[in-house]
Amino acid sequence: MDVRTDFDITDGDGTTGPWARDVKAGDSRKLTNGHNAGNKVRLHFSNDITTRVDTQAKGSWASN
């Protein structure tokens, strides 16, 4: 599965961070982006169309 940050298009311009590729269960990734403090950011997950995936994410947020 792949994941990236996705700047909330309801509050901004819809820009995204770079993809973290081939994320597997138990992996830890540092997702970078250029979004400013105070903005809403979400995670965008992507997988192969024929692959079933249950996704759970937890983490912390540090703004610039």
Residue pairs with C-beta under 8 A, 6 or more apart in sequence:
1 22
1 23
1 24
1 45
1 46
1 47
1 51
1 53
1 55
2 19
2 20
2 21
2 22
2 23
2 45
2 46
2 47
3 19
3 20
3 23
3 29
3 31
3 43
3 44
3 45
3 46
3 57
4 16
4 17
4 18
4 19
4 20
4 31
4 43
4 44
5 16
5 17
5 31
5 32
5 33
5 35
5 41
5 42
5 43
5 44
6 14
6 16
6 17
6 41
6 42
6 43
6 44
7 13
7 14
7 15
7 16
7 33
7 35
7 39
7 40
7 41
8 39
8 40
8 41
8 42
10 40
11 39
11 40
12 35
12 39
12 40
15 33
15 34
15 35
16 33
16 44
17 31
17 32
17 33
17 34
18 32
19 46
20 29
20 31
23 29
31 43
33 41
35 41
36 63
36 64
37 63
37 64
38 63
41 61
43 57
45 53
45 55
47 53
